[in-house]
């Protein structure tokens, strides 16, 4: 009975840690420059939500639902072309993200 109680106590203590690890995972993003991407990743590593929010609004955007084409992948960083509307080359722009955020 003591081992069951100990196991339950350990599981209860571990749940918040596991939940925090899952929530700390970054959503796929793309930034206007490699420098902005590195600054965003550094802020995420430090768990600096304020800086992440500032970067996301100014230099980075979530990739979810975005139309893009891969331009070049080099040393773990992908250069992509983001289209505001699919096939709209006039308003497209270059952005940078991690290969792993693209699933490569």
N, C-alpha and C positions, 0 to 999 in steps of 0.2 A: 504494500500500500504506500509506503514511503517513496518508493521509486516512481510510482505513478504520480504522486503529488509533486515530486521534484521535476518530472518530465513536463507536467502541466505548467509549473511555474517557469521553467525554462522557455517553453513555447510562448507563454504570455509575454515574457520579457523580450523575446526575439521579434515578435510581430511588429512593434513600432519601428524597429530598425529595418526590417524588410520592406515595410510600407514606405519609409523614407528613401530607401535605395531605389525603389521603383519610381517614385515621384521625382527623383533627382535626374532621371534620364532626360536628355535634351530632345526636343522635337527637331526634325530636320529644318535647317535654316539655310539661307543664302545671303551673303553680304556683298556690298558694293566693291570691296577690295580685300586682298589677302590680309592686310593689316587689321581691318575691321573684324574679319573672321577670327583671327588669332586673339584679338581683344575680347571678343564675345566668348570664345572657348576658355580663356583665362578667367573671365568673370564667372562662368559656369563652374569652373573648377574650384573657385574660391567661395561658391554659393552666394555670390554678390547679386542678389535679385534686382537691386536698384540699377546697377550698371547694365545688367542684361536688358532691363526694360528700356533704358535710355538708348542702348545700341540697337535694340529691335525696332524702335520707333524711327531712329535716324539712319542707320547704315545697314540694317539687316531685316529680313522678312522671313516668315515661315514659308516653307516650300509646299505645304499641304494645299492641294488644289491648283497649283501653279503649273502652267504649260512651260516646258523648257526643253532645250536640246543640249546634249553634252558637246562641248567644243574641244576640251583637252583635259586629260587626267594625268597628273604628274606628282609624284611623291606624296600621295594620299590626299591631295587637294584637287578638286575638279573645277574647271572653269566651265560655266554653263551660260547659255543665252536664254534669258527669261522673256516670254512673250505675254503681254497683258491680255491679248486675245490670240488664240491659236493661229499661227501663220502670219501674224502681224509684225513683219520685219521693221516697219517704220518706227514703231514705238518700242522695239525690243531693246534689251540692254544686257551687258555682261555682268555676271555675279560669280561668287566663289563659295564653295561648300566643301565638305569632306566627302571623299569617295564613299565612306560607310553610310553617310546620310542618304546617298542615292541608291544604296544597296549593292554597290560594286565591290 
